Amino acid sequence: MEALLSLPALALMALLGVSSVKVTSGGQSRLVERLGKYDRQLQPGLSFVLPGVEKVVSHESLKERVLDIPPQQCITRDNVGIEVDAVVYWQLLEHARAYYGVDNLQAAMVNLVLTQIRAEMGKLDLDQTFTTRQEVNEALLRELDQATDPWGVKVTRVELRDIQPSRGVQQAMEQQMTAEREKRAAILRSEGERDSQVNAARGRAEALVLDAEAQAKQQALLAQARADAATRLAEAMQANPQASEAIRLLLARDWMAMGEQMAQAPGGSVLMVDPQSPAALLTALRNLQQGQG
């Protein structure tokens, strides 16, 4: 009988013994109260808790954790409504301060982050919220780390994930971007047309100049050749008077051509020449050819 009575006692003692053994994993923390008062923090490894006297009241991880912040409506400095969400990386450094300092740590942190995000967005214009995101992240990190320090929490990083303007603002921004693209395209087209016209005009001007220069050179060379020929004929006539008749016959053809040119000359043009004088004919022909040249 005594053996039977001792069995429940032994079972109870074994149960109490098992329940008094606590194994704490690495990166974990347990808080123990003795008779309702904080006593100690169990370190990783094997620990013992007195049944009925001591109690484990909190079990938390000391590793870095991620806190997802839901989208939050904010108003920028220029009164534009936007929706912002974020992610916060934090670590519990002092378990006891967090447990006894705030009732619900994660809920308190979420509300604190939302409040700080609204405050930071209210300092910026809409355009600045997209261009100064890194600066906003750093400001949130400083403020949140300072605010959570009394709770034994270390905020290691804050990242704004998405900044979404209202639908009306998005449509206005899209219209503005479309107008800017069309404006740039029109400017590029007009500049291209202007450059094309300038290049075409410059090409025509250069072509005209080259044509005029070529014609002037051609006329100068032709006039010089004719003048040289007339000079050589005159010299030949002076050197050999008997060649006058032959030269006169050779000049008859030019004289007839000169007559045709005179017929096409402007009104009032008169050519005075002695047809019996070869020298006079040569001189008149040379003058006429030089004048046309």
C-alpha positions in Angstrom: 0.0 0.0 0.0 2.7 2.4 0.9 4.4 1.6 -2.4 1.2 2.4 -4.3 0.8 5.7 -2.4 4.4 6.6 -3.3 3.8 6.1 -7.0 1.7 9.3 -7.4 4.2 11.2 -5.4 7.0 10.0 -7.5 5.1 10.8 -10.7 4.4 14.3 -9.4 8.0 14.8 -8.4 9.1 13.6 -11.8 6.7 15.9 -13.5 7.8 18.8 -11.4 11.4 17.9 -12.1 10.8 17.8 -15.9 8.9 21.1 -15.8 11.7 22.8 -13.9 14.2 22.1 -16.6 14.4 24.7 -19.3 16.5 24.5 -22.4 17.2 27.9 -24.1 18.4 27.8 -27.7 21.0 30.1 -29.1 19.7 33.5 -30.1 16.8 33.1 -27.7 15.9 34.6 -24.3 13.6 33.7 -21.4 12.5 35.9 -18.5 11.9 34.4 -15.2 9.8 35.8 -12.4 10.0 34.7 -8.8 6.7 35.1 -6.9 5.5 37.6 -9.4 8.7 39.7 -9.5 11.4 39.8 -12.2 14.3 37.7 -11.2 16.6 36.8 -14.1 17.1 36.2 -17.8 17.9 32.6 -18.8 21.0 32.3 -21.0 21.2 29.8 -23.9 21.7 26.3 -22.5 20.2 24.2 -19.7 18.5 26.1 -16.8 16.3 25.2 -13.8 13.2 26.9 -12.6 11.7 26.2 -9.2 8.2 24.9 -9.7 5.5 26.9 -8.1 7.9 29.6 -7.1 9.5 30.7 -10.4 7.8 31.2 -13.7 8.9 31.9 -17.3 6.9 34.9 -18.4 8.4 35.7 -21.8 10.3 33.9 -24.5 11.7 36.1 -27.3 14.3 35.9 -30.1 17.4 38.0 -30.0 18.0 37.7 -33.7 17.4 40.6 -36.2 13.7 40.6 -37.3 11.7 42.3 -40.0 8.7 44.4 -39.3 6.3 44.9 -42.2 4.6 48.3 -42.1 1.2 48.4 -43.9 0.4 51.1 -46.5 -0.3 54.4 -44.9 -2.1 57.5 -46.2 0.1 60.6 -46.0 -0.2 64.2 -47.1 2.9 66.0 -48.6 3.8 69.6 -48.1 2.1 70.6 -51.3 -1.1 68.9 -50.2 -0.9 65.8 -52.4 -2.2 62.5 -51.1 0.1 59.5 -51.3 0.2 56.0 -49.9 3.5 54.8 -48.3 4.6 51.5 -46.9 7.9 50.4 -45.4 9.9 47.7 -43.9 11.8 48.0 -40.6 14.7 45.7 -39.5 15.1 45.6 -35.7 16.8 43.6 -33.0 15.8 43.0 -29.3 18.9 43.8 -27.2 17.4 44.0 -23.7 14.6 41.6 -23.3 13.5 42.7 -19.8 13.3 46.4 -20.8 11.1 45.5 -23.8 8.8 43.2 -21.8 8.3 45.6 -18.8 8.6 48.8 -20.8 5.8 48.4 -23.3 2.7 46.1 -23.4 2.8 45.1 -27.1 6.2 45.8 -28.5 5.5 45.1 -32.2 2.2 47.0 -32.2 3.9 49.9 -30.5 6.7 49.9 -33.1 4.2 49.8 -36.0 2.4 52.8 -34.8 5.6 54.6 -34.1 6.9 54.0 -37.6 3.6 55.1 -39.2 3.7 58.3 -37.2 7.3 59.1 -38.2 6.5 58.3 -41.9 3.6 60.8 -41.9 5.8 63.4 -40.2 8.6 63.0 -42.8 6.3 63.0 -45.8 4.7 66.1 -44.5 8.0 67.9 -44.8 8.5 67.1 -48.5 6.9 68.1 -51.8 5.6 65.3 -54.1 8.7 65.4 -56.3 11.0 65.3 -53.3 9.4 62.1 -52.0 10.8 60.3 -55.1 14.2 61.9 -55.2 15.1 62.0 -51.5 14.1 58.5 -50.5 17.5 57.6 -49.1 17.5 60.8 -47.0 14.1 59.9 -45.7 15.2 56.4 -44.8 18.2 57.7 -42.9 16.0 60.3 -41.0 13.5 57.5 -40.1 16.3 55.3 -38.9 17.7 58.0 -36.5 14.3 58.9 -35.1 13.1 55.3 -34.6 16.3 54.1 -33.1 16.2 57.0 -30.6 12.5 56.4 -29.8 12.8 52.7 -29.3 16.0 52.8 -27.2 14.0 52.9 -23.9 12.4 49.6 -24.9 15.8 47.9 -25.4 15.3 47.7 -29.1 17.9 48.5 -31.8 16.5 49.6 -35.2 19.1 48.6 -37.8 17.5 49.7 -41.0 14.4 51.4 -42.5 13.4 51.1 -46.1 10.5 52.8 -47.8 9.2 50.2 -50.2 6.6 52.0 -52.3 5.3 55.6 -52.6 2.0 55.6 -54.5 0.3 58.9 -55.4 -3.5 58.9 -55.7 -5.1 57.9 -59.0 -5.9 61.5 -59.9 -2.3 62.6 -59.3 -1.0 59.6 -61.3 -3.2 60.6 -64.3 -2.0 64.2 -64.0 1.7 63.1 -63.9 1.2 60.8 -66.9 -0.4 63.6 -68.9 2.5 65.9 -67.9 5.1 63.4 -68.9 3.3 62.8 -72.2 3.2 66.5 -72.9 6.9 66.8 -72.1 7.8 64.0 -74.4 5.7 65.5 -77.2 7.3 68.9 -76.6 10.8 67.4 -76.9 9.8 65.5 -80.0 8.4 68.7 -81.6 11.6 70.6 -80.8 13.8 67.8 -82.2 11.7 67.7 -85.4 11.9 71.5 -85.9 15.6 71.6 -85.2 16.1 68.7 -87.7 14.0 70.6 -90.4 15.9 73.8 -89.7 19.2 72.1 -90.0 18.1 70.4 -93.2 17.0 73.7 -94.8 20.2 75.4 -93.7 22.3 72.7 -95.2 20.3 72.7 -98.4 20.6 76.5 -98.7 24.3 76.4 -98.0 24.8 73.7 -100.6 22.9 75.7 -103.2 24.9 78.8 -102.4 28.2 76.9 -102.6 27.1 75.3 -105.9 26.3 78.7 -107.4 29.6 80.2 -106.2 31.5 77.3 -107.7 29.6 77.5 -111.0 30.2 81.3 -111.2 33.9 80.8 -110.4 34.2 78.1 -113.1 32.4 80.2 -115.7 34.6 83.2 -114.8 37.7 81.1 -115.2 36.5 79.6 -118.4 35.7 83.0 -119.9 39.0 84.5 -118.7 41.0 81.6 -120.3 39.0 81.9 -123.6 39.5 85.7 -123.7 43.2 85.3 -123.0 43.5 82.7 -125.7 41.7 84.8 -128.2 43.8 87.9 -127.3 47.0 85.9 -127.6 45.9 84.6 -131.1 45.1 88.1 -132.3 48.4 89.4 -131.0 50.3 86.6 -132.8 48.4 87.4 -136.0 49.2 91.1 -135.8 52.9 90.3 -135.2 52.9 87.9 -138.1 51.4 90.6 -140.4 54.0 93.2 -139.3 56.8 90.7 -139.9 55.6 89.6 -143.3 53.5 92.2 -145.2 52.8 89.6 -148.1 50.8 87.5 -145.6 48.2 90.2 -145.2 46.0 88.8 -148.0 46.1 85.3 -146.6 45.4 86.6 -143.1 42.6 88.7 -144.4 41.0 85.6 -145.9 41.4 83.8 -142.7 39.8 86.6 -140.8 36.9 86.8 -143.2 35.3 83.9 -141.4 35.7 85.6 -138.0 34.5 88.8 -139.5 31.3 87.1 -140.6 30.9 85.5 -137.1 31.5 89.0 -135.6 28.7 90.3 -137.8 26.4 87.8 -136.4 27.4 88.7 -132.8 26.9 92.4 -133.7 23.5 91.6 -134.9 22.8 90.1 -131.4 24.5 93.0 -129.6 22.4 95.6 -127.6 20.8 98.4 -129.5 23.1 101.4 -130.1 26.3 99.3 -130.4 28.4 100.6 -133.4 31.7 99.1 -134.6 33.8 101.4 -136.7 36.5 99.5 -138.7 38.3 99.7 -142.0 37.6 96.4 -143.8 40.7 96.9 -146.0 43.0 97.0 -143.0 43.8 93.6 -141.5 45.3 95.3 -138.4 42.1 97.2 -137.9 40.1 94.0 -138.3 42.3 92.2 -135.8 42.0 95.0 -133.3 38.2 95.3 -133.7 37.8 91.5 -133.4 40.1 91.4 -130.3 38.2 94.2 -128.6 34.9 92.6 -129.3 36.0 89.3 -128.0 37.5 90.8 -124.9 34.3 92.8 -124.3 32.3 89.6 -124.5 34.8 87.8 -122.3 
